[in-house]
Amino acid sequence: MSQDSRNTEHDIHRDDAQTDPAASREERAQEEDLAAAFLRETEVVEESIEDGKKVRRRGIYLLPNLFTTSALFAGFFSVVAGINGDFTAAAVAIFIAMVLDGLDGRVARLTNTQSAFGAEYDSLSDMLSFGVAPALVSFTWILQDIGKTGWVVAFLYVACAALRLARFNVQIGSVDKKWFIGLPSPSAAAFVAASVWTFHSFDAEAFGFKLLMLIVVAAAGVLMVSNIRYYSFKDVDLKGPVPFVVLLAIVLGFVVISVEPSVMLLLLFGTYVASGPTLAVMRKMKHSPPEGEA
């Protein structure tokens, strides 16, 4: 068969397919069925109780989950930056993830878009940003120089972060919102990240700083799973009026932090980390009976 004959036959078949509306409708129907099946099988369906009735809701809320995804990206970027040796960027990324993590919940409450999917997604994002990222960044920077003890302490931090998040999820609604039970994982991550940022900026790589970093990571991990109470700041009314001096203090705080961000953030979160054990000791001393009394 000549080339012209084959081309003519191909054109005839193509024209037949284009002029057959039944075949075109069948192909489109098959494509729509595949798309519908894919959407149906991958759709998220949640059951919730609203006004005493069980409600099934399909789909997810986009806005709060965008903030959670951004926090997840910041945590992953921190891991990549730590592996590449850019520890300043890795520490800053953890703080960015911390800010975004605080926004997603507030946005969900303000827009009434809370969901079980969002809560689970937020926990997984927190595990990377505040569990894996700080441990890996501290390990790749200085803990690996200590040998086996370094990676064991890094793993201890990761495990404690996972336990902290799991305990927090099952205790929602059963504890006083004014207090956190155990050090919150974002604050623990900020304490570790600020330590890495500060010590790395000053090239503090002596053996003493290695031991200090070991203690920082281990203490942050243990405090997360402790029963020590930390103030949550959830009872602060952000909508009500405040004295002018409060706004002035906030402005001054930003100015002080901008002078030396790593040091100021380390002092800020170091104070918060120490506040839990300090208040616990003060409460115990206040309630302990005086000497000589039974």
Solvent accessible surface area in square Angstrom, and as a share of the most:
residue,aa,sasa,rsa
1,M,159,0.71
2,S,64,0.41
3,Q,102,0.45
4,D,106,0.55
5,S,52,0.33
6,R,118,0.43
7,N,70,0.36
8,T,77,0.45
9,E,79,0.35
10,H,114,0.51
11,D,54,0.28
12,I,94,0.48
13,H,114,0.51
14,R,121,0.44
15,D,68,0.35
16,D,80,0.41
17,A,62,0.48
18,Q,130,0.58
19,T,104,0.60
20,D,61,0.31
21,P,81,0.51
22,A,54,0.42
23,A,35,0.27
24,S,33,0.22
25,R,135,0.49
26,E,105,0.47
27,E,108,0.48
28,R,129,0.47
29,A,47,0.37
30,Q,101,0.45
31,E,115,0.52
32,E,116,0.52
33,D,94,0.49
34,L,129,0.64
35,A,54,0.42
36,A,49,0.38
37,A,27,0.21
38,F,134,0.56
39,L,118,0.58
40,R,151,0.55
41,E,139,0.62
42,T,79,0.46
43,E,73,0.33
44,V,44,0.26
45,V,55,0.31
46,E,21,0.09
47,E,97,0.44
48,S,35,0.23
49,I,118,0.60
50,E,84,0.38
51,D,147,0.76
52,G,71,0.68
53,K,144,0.61
54,K,137,0.58
55,V,51,0.29
56,R,149,0.54
57,R,57,0.21
58,R,151,0.55
59,G,24,0.23
60,I,84,0.43
61,Y,65,0.25
62,L,123,0.61
63,L,88,0.44
64,P,11,0.07
65,N,10,0.05
66,L,91,0.45
67,F,53,0.22
68,T,4,0.03
69,T,60,0.35
70,S,48,0.31
71,A,2,0.02
72,L,52,0.26
73,F,136,0.57
74,A,7,0.06
75,G,0,0.00
76,F,114,0.48
77,F,94,0.39
78,S,0,0.00
79,V,17,0.09
80,V,56,0.32
81,A,6,0.05
82,G,1,0.01
83,I,111,0.56
84,N,114,0.58
85,G,38,0.36
86,D,73,0.38
87,F,21,0.09
88,T,53,0.31
89,A,28,0.22
90,A,0,0.00
91,A,0,0.00
92,V,51,0.29
93,A,4,0.03
94,I,1,0.00
95,F,24,0.10
96,I,87,0.44
97,A,0,0.00
98,M,47,0.21
99,V,95,0.54
100,L,32,0.16
101,D,23,0.12
102,G,38,0.37
103,L,71,0.35
104,D,9,0.05
105,G,25,0.24
106,R,115,0.42
107,V,24,0.14
108,A,11,0.08
109,R,146,0.53
110,L,131,0.65
111,T,65,0.38
112,N,120,0.61
113,T,23,0.13
114,Q,98,0.43
115,S,22,0.14
116,A,67,0.52
117,F,65,0.27
118,G,18,0.18
119,A,55,0.43
120,E,107,0.48
121,Y,50,0.19
122,D,36,0.19
123,S,17,0.11
124,L,125,0.62
125,S,1,0.01
126,D,11,0.06
127,M,44,0.20
128,L,39,0.19
129,S,1,0.01
130,F,1,0.00
131,G,0,0.00
132,V,48,0.28
133,A,0,0.00
134,P,1,0.01
135,A,4,0.03
136,L,48,0.24
137,V,1,0.01
138,S,0,0.00
139,F,53,0.22
140,T,33,0.19
141,W,17,0.06
142,I,1,0.01
143,L,0,0.00
144,Q,91,0.41
145,D,85,0.44
146,I,40,0.20
147,G,35,0.33
148,K,143,0.61
149,T,66,0.38
150,G,0,0.00
151,W,130,0.46
152,V,64,0.37
153,V,17,0.09
154,A,9,0.07
155,F,128,0.54
156,L,67,0.33
157,Y,1,0.00
158,V,33,0.19
159,A,31,0.24
160,C,8,0.05
161,A,0,0.00
162,A,40,0.31
163,L,111,0.55
164,R,10,0.04
165,L,20,0.10
166,A,57,0.44
167,R,52,0.19
168,F,74,0.31
169,N,59,0.30
170,V,121,0.69
171,Q,53,0.23
172,I,110,0.56
173,G,71,0.68
174,S,87,0.56
175,V,61,0.35
176,D,89,0.46
177,K,148,0.63
178,K,84,0.35
179,W,46,0.16
180,F,37,0.15
181,I,41,0.21
182,G,0,0.00
183,L,0,0.00
184,P,11,0.07
185,S,4,0.03
186,P,30,0.19
187,S,11,0.07
188,A,0,0.00
189,A,0,0.00
190,A,0,0.00
191,F,28,0.12
192,V,1,0.01
193,A,1,0.01
194,A,0,0.00
195,S,1,0.01
196,V,0,0.00
197,W,36,0.13
198,T,11,0.06
199,F,26,0.11
200,H,51,0.23
201,S,59,0.38
202,F,128,0.53
203,D,114,0.59
204,A,11,0.09
205,E,97,0.43
206,A,61,0.47
207,F,133,0.55
208,G,50,0.48
209,F,75,0.31
210,K,36,0.15
211,L,73,0.37
212,L,74,0.37
213,M,0,0.00
214,L,25,0.13
215,I,110,0.56
216,V,14,0.08
217,V,0,0.00
218,A,26,0.20
219,A,38,0.29
220,A,0,0.00
221,G,0,0.00
222,V,79,0.45
223,L,25,0.12
224,M,0,0.00
225,V,50,0.29
226,S,24,0.16
227,N,123,0.63
228,I,41,0.21
229,R,84,0.31
230,Y,1,0.00
231,Y,60,0.23
232,S,11,0.07
233,F,111,0.46
234,K,112,0.47
235,D,80,0.42
236,V,77,0.44
237,D,93,0.48
238,L,131,0.65
239,K,178,0.75
240,G,24,0.23
241,P,140,0.88
242,V,89,0.51
243,P,88,0.55
244,F,156,0.65
245,V,96,0.55
246,V,57,0.33
247,L,101,0.50
248,L,81,0.41
249,A,58,0.45
250,I,89,0.45
251,V,74,0.43
252,L,98,0.49
253,G,31,0.30
254,F,140,0.58
255,V,82,0.47
256,V,74,0.43
257,I,51,0.26
258,S,77,0.49
259,V,116,0.66
260,E,71,0.32
261,P,50,0.31
262,S,3,0.02
263,V,38,0.22
264,M,49,0.22
265,L,25,0.13
266,L,31,0.16
267,L,106,0.52
268,L,97,0.48
269,F,25,0.11
270,G,20,0.19
271,T,93,0.54
272,Y,36,0.14
273,V,11,0.06
274,A,53,0.41
275,S,34,0.22
276,G,1,0.01
277,P,44,0.28
278,T,69,0.40
279,L,63,0.31
280,A,33,0.25
281,V,86,0.49
282,M,115,0.51
283,R,70,0.26
284,K,157,0.66
285,M,137,0.61
286,K,167,0.71
287,H,142,0.63
288,S,58,0.37
289,P,91,0.57
290,P,85,0.53
291,E,177,0.79
292,G,88,0.85
293,E,111,0.50
294,A,144,1.12
